[in-house]
């Protein structure tokens, strides 16, 4: 699909459904990818995060069936993958279809708890969220399908239940040890706002983030270095954090302080100490960012973005040369701040830029990549956008 505008992607989901399954869908639903402004790897440490939903989304056309079979297909993948709702497990699914099947499994568990036995379904996905860019294309897929199945199966899932289902899909079926950041952003974000999430209590507060009003642009710099949350490095960082919390005698690193870390430095060992220090200081940076956004607006958080990147690069060690180059070149060309975003080991950086400097920053980053022999990045602007929703229901259905 060459046209990636929202209307084209929504229509592609519907037309793809008709071609693939020979029927009309019940409707089309969508959910956004996300950019995390600040707060990386803090979510599974019961900490704080501050994401926005972006205007790149995943659309899914869904139609109910009368049996227990689920069939999924995507504009981004060949063929159709089929599974019985009764047979979905971590060992029975693989590849991209693990995400929709995991979501169906988790939503069905919620339905079963309410004494409802859901039918099977057909689903066709179309998306303009870049894959492997650290913008949570997986959560966009999961959340779009979760709200669709809630409608098709007449479950009326509330936000908490949808969050639990999509998070379980990622953790249990996909077996990616992620926290709730991505799914929360994709479900609950609002236009012109960031979402301040306490990952322990799951309380959420919209924080004004009006880029247009401030004359600012948030650029995403997709390095084209792909990453995967299901990989070993992500799991190793999480295990290190859990071990550090155990040594410190706290439930999670959210409860640790820089003073306690310093006192236990020798016991933790240098690497684990630095891993924990990133989490503790990153939580502080998230809270400081929220206060600045409330009092001084989006242009005030640039230094915190830079400090966050340095911590991820040096203490948590999840950056790569392409991400560091993106940050350095963007700031050198006048960006107010920049940082890598997402789980790390590839993906994207973000740069907060005055609108008038967008061409210069874009040119500087592209030139820096070329000078270092890196693949050319994809650079585009994003706006804080709305979470998961029903886009259109078709009265004929099936």
Secondary structure as the mmCIF struct_conf table of DSSP 4:
data_model
#
loop_
_struct_conf.conf_type_id
_struct_conf.id
_struct_conf.beg_label_comp_id
_struct_conf.beg_label_asym_id
_struct_conf.beg_label_seq_id
_struct_conf.end_label_comp_id
_struct_conf.end_label_asym_id
_struct_conf.end_label_seq_id
BEND BEND1 UNK A 5 UNK A 5
HELX_RH_AL_P HELX_RH_AL_P1 UNK A 6 UNK A 21
BEND BEND2 UNK A 22 UNK A 23
BEND BEND3 UNK A 26 UNK A 26
STRN STRN1 UNK A 27 UNK A 38
BEND BEND4 UNK A 41 UNK A 41
HELX_RH_3T_P HELX_RH_3T_P1 UNK A 43 UNK A 45
TURN_TY1_P TURN_TY1_P1 UNK A 46 UNK A 46
STRN STRN2 UNK A 48 UNK A 64
BEND BEND5 UNK A 66 UNK A 68
STRN STRN3 UNK A 69 UNK A 74
TURN_TY1_P TURN_TY1_P2 UNK A 75 UNK A 76
STRN STRN4 UNK A 77 UNK A 84
TURN_TY1_P TURN_TY1_P3 UNK A 85 UNK A 87
TURN_TY1_P TURN_TY1_P4 UNK A 90 UNK A 92
TURN_TY1_P TURN_TY1_P5 UNK A 95 UNK A 96
HELX_RH_AL_P HELX_RH_AL_P2 UNK A 97 UNK A 113
TURN_TY1_P TURN_TY1_P6 UNK A 114 UNK A 115
STRN STRN5 UNK A 121 UNK A 127
BEND BEND6 UNK A 129 UNK A 129
HELX_LH_PP_P HELX_LH_PP_P1 UNK A 130 UNK A 130
TURN_TY1_P TURN_TY1_P7 UNK A 131 UNK A 132
BEND BEND7 UNK A 133 UNK A 135
HELX_RH_AL_P HELX_RH_AL_P3 UNK A 137 UNK A 152
TURN_TY1_P TURN_TY1_P8 UNK A 153 UNK A 154
HELX_RH_AL_P HELX_RH_AL_P4 UNK A 159 UNK A 168
HELX_RH_PI_P HELX_RH_PI_P1 UNK A 169 UNK A 173
BEND BEND8 UNK A 174 UNK A 174
BEND BEND9 UNK A 180 UNK A 180
HELX_RH_AL_P HELX_RH_AL_P5 UNK A 181 UNK A 188
TURN_TY1_P TURN_TY1_P9 UNK A 191 UNK A 192
STRN STRN6 UNK A 193 UNK A 198
TURN_TY1_P TURN_TY1_P10 UNK A 199 UNK A 201
STRN STRN7 UNK A 204 UNK A 208
HELX_RH_AL_P HELX_RH_AL_P6 UNK A 211 UNK A 214
TURN_TY1_P TURN_TY1_P11 UNK A 215 UNK A 215
STRN STRN8 UNK A 216 UNK A 222
TURN_TY1_P TURN_TY1_P12 UNK A 229 UNK A 230
BEND BEND10 UNK A 231 UNK A 231
HELX_RH_AL_P HELX_RH_AL_P7 UNK A 232 UNK A 248
TURN_TY1_P TURN_TY1_P13 UNK A 249 UNK A 249
BEND BEND11 UNK A 250 UNK A 252
HELX_RH_3T_P HELX_RH_3T_P2 UNK A 253 UNK A 255
HELX_RH_AL_P HELX_RH_AL_P8 UNK A 258 UNK A 263
TURN_TY1_P TURN_TY1_P14 UNK A 264 UNK A 264
HELX_RH_AL_P HELX_RH_AL_P9 UNK A 265 UNK A 268
HELX_RH_AL_P HELX_RH_AL_P10 UNK A 270 UNK A 296
HELX_RH_3T_P HELX_RH_3T_P3 UNK A 298 UNK A 300
HELX_RH_AL_P HELX_RH_AL_P11 UNK A 302 UNK A 314
TURN_TY1_P TURN_TY1_P15 UNK A 315 UNK A 315
BEND BEND12 UNK A 316 UNK A 316
HELX_RH_AL_P HELX_RH_AL_P12 UNK A 321 UNK A 332
TURN_TY1_P TURN_TY1_P16 UNK A 333 UNK A 334
BEND BEND13 UNK A 336 UNK A 336
STRN STRN9 UNK A 337 UNK A 341
BEND BEND14 UNK A 342 UNK A 347
STRN STRN10 UNK A 348 UNK A 354
HELX_RH_3T_P HELX_RH_3T_P4 UNK A 355 UNK A 357
HELX_RH_AL_P HELX_RH_AL_P13 UNK A 358 UNK A 371
TURN_TY1_P TURN_TY1_P17 UNK A 372 UNK A 373
HELX_LH_PP_P HELX_LH_PP_P2 UNK A 374 UNK A 377
STRN STRN11 UNK A 378 UNK A 382
BEND BEND15 UNK A 388 UNK A 388
STRN STRN12 UNK A 389 UNK A 393
BEND BEND16 UNK A 395 UNK A 396
#
